[in-house]
Amino acid sequence: MNDIDALNEANRCLSCKVPRCQTGCPTGMQIRDFIKKIKENNLNEAANIIRSCSSLSTICSVVCPHEKQCVGHCVLNAKKAPIQIGKLEKYVFDNVKYKESITKITNKKVAIIGCGPAGIACALELAIKGANVTIYERMPHFGGVLSYGIPNFRLSTHRIESLNTKLCDLGIKIIYNKSLNEEEIINLKNDYDDIFISIGLTKVRHLGIAGEELKGVYDALDFLKEANYYLRYDDGEMPKLKGTTIVVGAGNVAMDAARMAVRAGSEHVMVVYRRTLAEAPANKIEIDEAKLEGVEFKFLTNPVEIQEDNNQLDVKCEVMVLGEPDASGRPRPVGSNQFINIKCDQVISAIGQVPDKIFSDKYFKTDHGYLVCDNFKTSVDHIYAGGDIVLGAKTVVEAQKCGRIVAKMILENN
């Protein structure tokens, strides 16, 4: 978005007395006010308004599901012409050299477990207040899910590495390739005043069907990590796919996996989903981009078994119908007892993420691998947790919101 486009888009904003866009943002960002500053050509103040609510605007402005959040609440949706808030936010930080306001109010030592959005936001907010922060990251590269889970065709490596540089410039220490078990995390209390666990969800939920252990059946996150690390950092090898690939699921991870499968050499990529397009959890723009790249969608289709057949995989699927709403509020998919078989060369499972289950009730209160917290406080004093490991699979903006809240709690807990 250039200067003229940004000003034209900002001028379309009605500056609503009751800004519904703000209620749609998980951070409660004062969207009307930062857009007003764009109209006034005061990008520095626009950046200050955004930064007061968000630690990761250069990332969130690109990957947020805007049509479900701020943009989706814009009153101009009635005319099918909502303000492109994410693009305006991106424009601000692409054109302002933002300098963090540093006010040293603490000398606390804090350990953060996990270098994803929640951990990064927490580290940033603590560091600008004087805390001595060390991040322990089990992966070899910065960013957690930002680098291994989100492909570079959606989020550029430059944006991730710029954030890395910012943290390093603030004196934040990051230790890579360091995987800690729960006892080792507890022992960190000997060296740190507070600890924040923000490890995210690193596994894909099992399909729970016969044959998912066969060669050629991939975990979407493992597949994306291998491809992303090669494409971003020339680390390892690019996965090599052939023929037909079936991607199971219709969330953003499934869309990323499907589009990456195209880049990995698959000639025909098909997304199968047990509900319809209307219920698909992926961002609409991601579905549209996948379609533009030739990805086929087969709805009301649920894999129930995978078999090997003459050097291919044979996926037996049940045709589904929609029933009454379930706990999610979406129509429940119900089996019709009618089946089809789809031949393919690879299957990529992307039906949701789950914890790695490194925690037990020996030290922490847990629930199926998730940490149970009271307002982000774990059952162990001075150990906090937030992001997906507490809330379940959420968005980047919701994870960074957790990190900001925990940073504030640590600073206020003297």
HUZIZI-V18382 format. One record per residue. RES is the residue in three letters. SS is DSSP state (A for helix, B for strand, O for the rest). D_LAST is the distance of its C-alpha to the last C-alpha in Angstrom with 2 decimals. Layout:
RES_SS_D_LAST ; RES_SS_D_LAST
//
This chain:
MET_O_44.75 ; ASN_O_46.21 ; ASP_A_45.71 ; ILE_A_48.60 ; ASP_A_47.65 ; ALA_A_44.04 ; LEU_A_45.24 ; ASN_A_47.83 ; GLU_A_45.36 ; ALA_A_42.85 ; ASN_A_45.72 ; ARG_O_46.52 ; CYS_O_43.20 ; LEU_O_44.00 ; SER_O_40.66 ; CYS_O_40.63 ; LYS_O_39.38 ; VAL_O_37.57 ; PRO_O_36.54 ; ARG_A_36.97 ; CYS_A_35.97 ; GLN_A_32.39 ; THR_A_32.33 ; GLY_A_33.57 ; CYS_O_30.74 ; PRO_O_27.84 ; THR_O_25.47 ; GLY_O_27.23 ; MET_O_28.25 ; GLN_O_30.17 ; ILE_A_33.29 ; ARG_A_35.76 ; ASP_A_33.99 ; PHE_A_33.78 ; ILE_A_37.41 ; LYS_A_38.37 ; LYS_A_37.03 ; ILE_A_39.21 ; LYS_A_42.13 ; GLU_O_41.39 ; ASN_O_41.21 ; ASN_O_37.67 ; LEU_A_36.13 ; ASN_A_33.23 ; GLU_A_32.02 ; ALA_A_32.81 ; ALA_A_30.56 ; ASN_A_27.69 ; ILE_A_28.12 ; ILE_A_28.23 ; ARG_A_25.28 ; SER_O_23.06 ; CYS_O_23.60 ; SER_O_24.36 ; SER_O_23.20 ; LEU_O_26.52 ; SER_A_29.24 ; THR_A_31.71 ; ILE_A_31.63 ; CYS_A_31.28 ; SER_A_34.07 ; VAL_A_36.35 ; VAL_A_35.49 ; CYS_O_34.22 ; PRO_O_36.72 ; HIS_A_37.31 ; GLU_A_40.34 ; LYS_A_38.27 ; GLN_O_35.38 ; CYS_A_35.65 ; VAL_A_39.30 ; GLY_A_40.29 ; HIS_A_39.20 ; CYS_O_40.99 ; VAL_A_43.74 ; LEU_A_46.17 ; ASN_A_46.34 ; ALA_A_49.06 ; LYS_A_51.13 ; LYS_O_49.96 ; ALA_O_48.54 ; PRO_O_44.73 ; ILE_O_42.81 ; GLN_O_41.78 ; ILE_A_38.11 ; GLY_A_37.03 ; LYS_A_39.71 ; LEU_A_38.63 ; GLU_A_34.99 ; LYS_A_36.35 ; TYR_A_38.65 ; VAL_A_35.88 ; PHE_A_33.91 ; ASP_A_37.17 ; ASN_A_38.18 ; VAL_O_35.07 ; LYS_O_33.50 ; TYR_O_29.94 ; LYS_O_27.56 ; GLU_O_23.82 ; SER_O_22.02 ; ILE_O_19.48 ; THR_O_16.75 ; LYS_O_14.59 ; ILE_O_11.19 ; THR_O_9.28 ; ASN_O_10.90 ; LYS_O_9.32 ; LYS_B_12.30 ; VAL_B_13.01 ; ALA_B_16.29 ; ILE_B_18.14 ; ILE_B_21.24 ; GLY_O_23.90 ; CYS_O_24.90 ; GLY_O_26.11 ; PRO_A_25.22 ; ALA_A_21.94 ; GLY_A_20.74 ; ILE_A_22.09 ; ALA_A_20.50 ; CYS_A_17.00 ; ALA_A_17.63 ; LEU_A_19.07 ; GLU_A_16.35 ; LEU_A_13.69 ; ALA_A_16.25 ; ILE_O_17.17 ; LYS_O_13.70 ; GLY_O_14.02 ; ALA_O_12.61 ; ASN_B_15.09 ; VAL_B_16.46 ; THR_B_19.25 ; ILE_B_21.26 ; TYR_B_23.62 ; GLU_O_26.70 ; ARG_O_29.64 ; MET_O_32.11 ; PRO_O_33.72 ; HIS_O_32.91 ; PHE_O_30.14 ; GLY_O_29.35 ; GLY_O_29.66 ; VAL_A_31.84 ; LEU_A_32.30 ; SER_A_34.43 ; TYR_A_36.00 ; GLY_O_36.32 ; ILE_O_37.23 ; PRO_O_40.52 ; ASN_O_41.06 ; PHE_O_43.59 ; ARG_O_40.75 ; LEU_O_37.93 ; SER_O_38.98 ; THR_A_37.68 ; HIS_A_37.28 ; ARG_A_34.56 ; ILE_A_32.62 ; GLU_A_33.10 ; SER_A_32.17 ; LEU_A_28.76 ; ASN_A_28.60 ; THR_A_29.50 ; LYS_A_26.78 ; LEU_A_24.05 ; CYS_A_25.73 ; ASP_A_26.06 ; LEU_O_22.30 ; GLY_O_22.03 ; ILE_O_21.05 ; LYS_B_22.79 ; ILE_B_24.75 ; ILE_B_26.45 ; TYR_O_29.43 ; ASN_O_31.63 ; LYS_O_28.82 ; SER_O_28.95 ; LEU_O_26.49 ; ASN_O_27.27 ; GLU_A_24.85 ; GLU_A_24.98 ; GLU_A_24.26 ; ILE_A_21.21 ; ILE_A_19.97 ; ASN_A_20.78 ; LEU_A_18.58 ; LYS_A_15.62 ; ASN_A_17.22 ; ASP_O_16.67 ; TYR_O_13.62 ; ASP_O_9.90 ; ASP_B_10.64 ; ILE_B_14.13 ; PHE_B_15.86 ; ILE_B_19.45 ; SER_O_21.77 ; ILE_O_25.15 ; GLY_O_27.32 ; LEU_O_30.71 ; THR_O_33.02 ; LYS_B_36.14 ; VAL_B_38.86 ; ARG_O_39.95 ; HIS_O_43.24 ; LEU_O_46.33 ; GLY_O_47.37 ; ILE_O_51.01 ; ALA_B_53.65 ; GLY_O_53.98 ; GLU_O_50.50 ; GLU_O_50.43 ; LEU_O_53.51 ; LYS_O_53.65 ; GLY_O_53.06 ; VAL_B_50.36 ; TYR_B_47.06 ; ASP_B_43.41 ; ALA_A_42.57 ; LEU_A_39.23 ; ASP_A_40.87 ; PHE_A_43.73 ; LEU_A_41.57 ; LYS_A_39.45 ; GLU_A_42.64 ; ALA_A_44.15 ; ASN_A_41.13 ; TYR_A_40.35 ; TYR_A_44.01 ; LEU_A_44.30 ; ARG_A_41.03 ; TYR_A_40.98 ; ASP_O_44.44 ; ASP_O_42.72 ; GLY_O_45.04 ; GLU_O_47.88 ; MET_O_48.45 ; PRO_O_49.36 ; LYS_O_53.06 ; LEU_O_54.18 ; LYS_O_57.71 ; GLY_O_59.72 ; THR_B_57.95 ; THR_B_54.27 ; ILE_B_52.98 ; VAL_B_49.35 ; VAL_B_48.22 ; GLY_O_45.75 ; ALA_O_45.19 ; GLY_O_41.53 ; ASN_A_40.25 ; VAL_A_40.13 ; ALA_A_43.76 ; MET_A_44.72 ; ASP_A_43.09 ; ALA_A_44.89 ; ALA_A_48.17 ; ARG_A_48.12 ; MET_A_47.15 ; ALA_A_50.01 ; VAL_A_52.37 ; ARG_A_51.14 ; ALA_O_51.48 ; GLY_O_55.19 ; SER_O_55.66 ; GLU_O_58.70 ; HIS_B_57.93 ; VAL_B_54.48 ; MET_B_54.31 ; VAL_B_51.29 ; VAL_B_51.97 ; TYR_O_49.94 ; ARG_O_50.58 ; ARG_O_50.08 ; THR_O_51.38 ; LEU_A_50.20 ; ALA_A_48.88 ; GLU_A_46.35 ; ALA_O_45.32 ; PRO_O_41.53 ; ALA_O_41.86 ; ASN_O_41.57 ; LYS_A_45.03 ; ILE_A_45.10 ; GLU_A_44.49 ; ILE_A_47.36 ; ASP_A_49.57 ; GLU_A_48.85 ; ALA_A_49.71 ; LYS_A_52.96 ; LEU_A_53.83 ; GLU_O_53.53 ; GLY_O_55.99 ; VAL_O_53.78 ; GLU_B_55.64 ; PHE_B_54.03 ; LYS_B_55.43 ; PHE_O_53.91 ; LEU_O_54.37 ; THR_B_54.69 ; ASN_B_52.81 ; PRO_B_53.38 ; VAL_B_54.29 ; GLU_B_55.70 ; ILE_B_56.10 ; GLN_B_59.15 ; GLU_B_60.67 ; ASP_B_63.98 ; ASN_O_66.04 ; ASN_O_63.14 ; GLN_B_61.32 ; LEU_B_58.87 ; ASP_B_60.23 ; VAL_B_57.61 ; LYS_B_58.79 ; CYS_B_57.19 ; GLU_B_57.55 ; VAL_B_58.29 ; MET_B_55.82 ; VAL_B_56.17 ; LEU_B_53.50 ; GLY_B_53.02 ; GLU_B_50.83 ; PRO_B_47.18 ; ASP_O_44.70 ; ALA_O_41.01 ; SER_O_40.21 ; GLY_O_42.66 ; ARG_O_45.02 ; PRO_B_48.54 ; ARG_B_48.66 ; PRO_B_50.84 ; VAL_B_53.67 ; GLY_B_56.09 ; SER_B_59.69 ; ASN_B_61.23 ; GLN_B_62.67 ; PHE_B_61.82 ; ILE_B_62.22 ; ASN_B_61.90 ; ILE_B_60.45 ; LYS_B_61.27 ; CYS_B_58.75 ; ASP_O_57.73 ; GLN_B_53.96 ; VAL_B_51.51 ; ILE_B_47.89 ; SER_B_45.64 ; ALA_O_42.97 ; ILE_O_42.45 ; GLY_O_38.65 ; GLN_B_35.73 ; VAL_B_34.16 ; PRO_O_31.45 ; ASP_O_32.38 ; LYS_O_31.39 ; ILE_O_29.51 ; PHE_O_27.29 ; SER_O_28.53 ; ASP_O_27.56 ; LYS_O_27.22 ; TYR_O_23.50 ; PHE_O_22.78 ; LYS_O_24.23 ; THR_B_26.75 ; ASP_B_29.62 ; HIS_O_32.43 ; GLY_O_30.22 ; TYR_B_27.58 ; LEU_B_24.03 ; VAL_O_23.41 ; CYS_O_20.00 ; ASP_B_18.47 ; ASN_O_17.22 ; PHE_O_16.80 ; LYS_B_15.00 ; THR_O_17.47 ; SER_O_18.53 ; VAL_O_16.56 ; ASP_O_12.91 ; HIS_O_10.73 ; ILE_B_14.03 ; TYR_B_14.75 ; ALA_B_18.25 ; GLY_O_20.14 ; GLY_O_23.44 ; ASP_A_26.77 ; ILE_A_25.71 ; VAL_A_24.19 ; LEU_A_26.26 ; GLY_O_29.53 ; ALA_O_31.45 ; LYS_O_30.33 ; THR_O_30.65 ; VAL_A_28.93 ; VAL_A_27.57 ; GLU_A_26.09 ; ALA_A_24.47 ; GLN_A_22.92 ; LYS_A_21.68 ; CYS_A_19.75 ; GLY_A_18.24 ; ARG_A_17.16 ; ILE_A_15.61 ; VAL_A_13.59 ; ALA_A_12.48 ; LYS_A_11.30 ; MET_A_9.45 ; ILE_A_7.72 ; LEU_A_7.02 ; GLU_A_5.89 ; ASN_O_3.77 ; ASN_O_0.00
//
